[in-house]
């Protein structure tokens, strides 16, 4: 429960920090540079000079939809960074001899209680990790039932539940991944709607307003889809880390404990 509260607090702080950092960059760097380039192009047009329609990085990302997409993308990356750090910490437990059983030894139900002592001496945070929980549950089940099959089923159940829990905790990241292109499409609709509202000016020969609004439409979609590709890549990497953790923990229990158990 405490771990869940800490994670929720971290996610809230990460969102606030993402909003502050991205908005500060937009206010101090992105929009001033974009406005300066647009103003320069407008002055050249008014003077009758030839100019190229500005298409710089600052102009492509200057609108509010792109800003919102960057906020969500950095928020998702922060959440995934937290979860990756936790999973990698748990993965390091696989290199720890939590149960030391010599080759050829057979563990009887009466011996299981002694093997749980190193697990119970771990710090409280580490006792909640997948591997110590799976080992302790298997030993407790074996001590109670004297059944190897029951201990094996206990390990499999713990690993399956952990896999489901890790998958469900990615729901917020999946929502953000869906929201990023959706916000981009909102910018597309807004830009096209504004361009249609200025169609009469285009018919009179002034296409500046139409092209500017169409630029908003296409730029927002471009940035949103690009960011969603990046976020999806890291989601799949995180899922790979978590799935390997569950599988390796199951294998650890099988190779380091279950194969040494012996019923009376």
C-alpha positions in Angstrom: 0.0 0.0 0.0 2.8 2.4 0.9 4.6 1.5 -2.4 1.4 2.4 -4.3 1.0 5.7 -2.5 4.7 6.6 -3.3 4.2 5.8 -6.9 1.0 7.8 -7.2 2.8 10.8 -5.5 5.7 10.3 -7.9 3.4 10.3 -11.0 1.7 13.5 -9.8 5.0 15.3 -9.2 6.3 14.1 -12.5 3.2 15.6 -14.3 3.7 18.9 -12.6 7.4 19.0 -13.3 6.7 18.1 -17.0 4.2 20.9 -17.3 6.5 23.4 -15.8 9.6 22.5 -17.8 7.9 22.2 -21.2 5.9 25.4 -20.7 9.0 27.3 -19.6 10.9 26.1 -22.7 7.9 27.1 -24.9 7.5 30.6 -23.4 11.2 31.4 -23.3 12.6 29.7 -26.4 10.1 28.1 -28.8 7.4 30.7 -29.3 9.7 33.8 -29.3 11.8 32.1 -32.1 8.8 31.0 -34.0 7.1 34.5 -33.8 10.4 36.1 -34.9 10.6 33.9 -38.0 7.0 34.4 -38.9 7.3 38.2 -38.4 10.4 38.3 -40.6 8.6 36.4 -43.4 5.5 38.7 -43.1 7.8 41.8 -43.4 9.4 40.4 -46.5 6.0 39.6 -48.0 4.8 43.1 -47.3 7.9 44.6 -48.9 7.2 42.6 -52.1 10.4 40.6 -51.6 10.7 36.9 -52.4 10.7 34.7 -49.3 10.4 31.1 -48.4 7.5 30.0 -46.2 9.2 29.4 -42.8 9.4 25.7 -41.9 11.8 25.6 -39.0 11.7 23.3 -35.9 10.3 26.1 -33.7 7.4 26.7 -36.1 6.5 23.1 -36.4 6.2 22.6 -32.6 5.0 26.1 -31.6 1.2 25.4 -31.1 -0.6 24.4 -27.9 -1.4 20.9 -29.2 2.3 20.1 -29.7 3.1 21.5 -26.2 0.5 19.2 -24.7 1.9 16.3 -26.6 5.4 17.0 -25.2 4.1 17.3 -21.7 2.3 13.9 -22.0 5.3 12.2 -23.6 7.7 13.4 -20.9 5.2 12.3 -18.2 4.9 8.8 -19.7 8.7 8.5 -20.0 9.0 9.6 -16.3 6.5 6.9 -15.3 8.3 4.3 -17.3 11.6 5.3 -15.9 10.3 4.7 -12.4 8.9 1.3 -13.3 12.1 0.3 -15.1 14.2 1.3 -12.1 12.0 -0.9 -9.8 12.1 -3.8 -12.2 15.9 -3.6 -12.6 16.3 -3.5 -8.8 14.2 -6.7 -8.6 16.2 -8.2 -11.4 19.4 -7.8 -9.4 17.9 -10.0 -6.7 18.4 -12.9 -9.2 22.1 -12.7 -8.7 21.7 -13.0 -4.9 21.9 -16.4 -3.2 18.7 -16.0 -1.3 18.5 -19.8 -0.7 21.8 -21.7 -0.5 21.3 -25.4 -1.2 24.2 -27.6 -2.1 23.9 -29.9 -5.1 22.5 -33.3 -4.1 20.8 -32.0 -1.0 17.2 -32.9 -0.4 14.9 -30.5 1.5 12.2 -32.0 3.7 9.1 -30.2 4.9 10.8 -29.8 8.4 13.8 -28.0 6.8 11.7 -25.4 5.0 11.3 -23.1 8.1 15.1 -22.8 8.3 15.4 -21.7 4.7 12.8 -18.9 5.2 15.0 -17.1 7.8 17.3 -15.4 5.3 14.3 -14.2 3.4 12.6 -12.9 6.5 15.8 -11.0 7.4 15.7 -9.0 4.2 14.7 -5.3 4.4 10.9 -4.7 4.2 11.2 -3.2 0.7 13.1 -6.2 -0.6 10.7 -8.7 1.0 7.9 -7.3 -1.2 10.0 -8.1 -4.4 8.7 -10.9 -6.6 11.5 -13.4 -6.0 11.6 -13.3 -2.2 7.8 -13.5 -2.1 7.8 -16.5 -4.5 10.5 -18.3 -2.5 8.9 -17.7 0.8 5.4 -18.7 -0.4 6.8 -21.9 -1.9 8.6 -22.8 1.3 5.6 -22.0 3.5 3.3 -24.1 1.3 5.7 -27.0 1.2 6.1 -26.9 5.0 2.4 -26.9 5.5 1.3 -29.4 2.8 4.5 -31.5 2.3 3.6 -31.4 -1.4 6.1 -30.5 -4.1 3.2 -29.9 -6.5 1.6 -27.5 -4.1 4.8 -25.5 -3.8 5.2 -25.4 -7.5 1.7 -24.2 -8.0 2.3 -21.5 -5.4 5.3 -20.2 -7.3 3.4 -20.3 -10.6 0.4 -18.4 -9.0 2.6 -15.7 -7.6 4.4 -15.2 -10.9 1.1 -15.1 -12.9 -0.4 -12.6 -10.5 2.7 -10.4 -10.6 2.6 -10.5 -14.4 -1.0 -9.4 -14.4 -0.3 -6.7 -11.9 2.6 -5.3 -13.9 0.5 -5.3 -17.0 -2.4 -3.5 -15.3 -0.1 -0.9 -13.9 0.8 0.2 -17.4 -2.8 1.3 -18.1 -1.9 5.0 -17.4 1.0 4.8 -19.8 -1.2 3.2 -22.5 -3.8 5.9 -22.0 -1.1 8.6 -22.5 0.0 6.8 -25.6 -3.6 7.0 -26.9 -4.0 10.6 -25.8 -0.9 11.9 -27.6 -2.2 11.2 -31.2 -5.7 12.2 -30.2 -4.5 15.6 -29.2 -2.6 15.8 -32.5 -5.9 15.1 -34.3 -7.6 17.9 -32.3 -4.9 20.3 -33.6 -5.7 18.9 -37.1 -9.4 19.6 -36.8 -8.7 23.1 -35.3 -6.3 24.0 -38.1 -8.5 22.8 -40.9 -11.6 24.5 -39.4 -9.7 27.8 -39.1 -8.4 27.4 -42.7 -12.0 26.9 -44.0 -13.0 30.0 -42.1 -10.6 32.0 -44.1 -11.4 30.4 -47.5 -13.0 33.7 -48.7 -9.6 35.4 -48.2 -7.9 32.7 -50.3 -10.5 33.3 -53.1 -9.5 37.0 -53.1 -5.9 36.0 -53.5 -4.6 36.1 -49.9 -3.7 32.6 -49.0 -1.4 33.4 -46.0 -4.1 32.7 -43.4 -5.2 29.4 -45.0 -1.6 28.1 -45.3 -0.8 29.1 -41.7 -3.8 27.2 -40.4 -3.1 24.2 -42.6 0.4 24.3 -41.2 -1.1 24.1 -37.7 -3.2 21.1 -38.8 -0.4 19.1 -40.3 2.3 20.0 -37.8 0.2 18.9 -34.8 -0.5 15.5 -36.4 3.2 15.1 -37.4 4.6 15.8 -33.9 1.9 13.7 -32.1 2.5 10.7 -34.3 6.3 11.1 -33.9 6.1 11.3 -30.1 3.7 8.3 -29.9 6.2 6.2 -31.9 8.9 7.1 -29.4 6.7 6.4 -26.3 5.5 3.1 -27.8 9.1 2.0 -28.3 9.9 2.5 -24.6 6.6 0.9 -23.5 7.6 -2.3 -25.3 11.1 -2.2 -23.8 9.6 -1.8 -20.3 7.2 -4.7 -21.0 10.2 -6.8 -22.1 12.1 -6.1 -18.9 9.0 -6.9 -16.7 8.2 -10.2 -18.6 11.8 -11.3 -18.3 11.8 -10.5 -14.6 8.7 -12.8 -14.1 10.1 -15.6 -16.2 13.6 -15.4 -14.7 12.1 -15.4 -11.2 10.1 -18.5 -12.0 13.2 -20.2 -13.4 15.2 -19.2 -10.3 12.6 -20.9 -8.0 12.6 -24.0 -10.1 16.4 -24.3 -10.4 17.4 -23.1 -6.9 14.6 -24.5 -4.8 11.8 -26.6 -6.2 14.1 -29.3 -7.7 15.6 -29.9 -4.2 12.3 -30.5 -2.4 11.5 -34.1 -1.3 8.2 -35.2 0.2 8.2 -37.5 3.3 
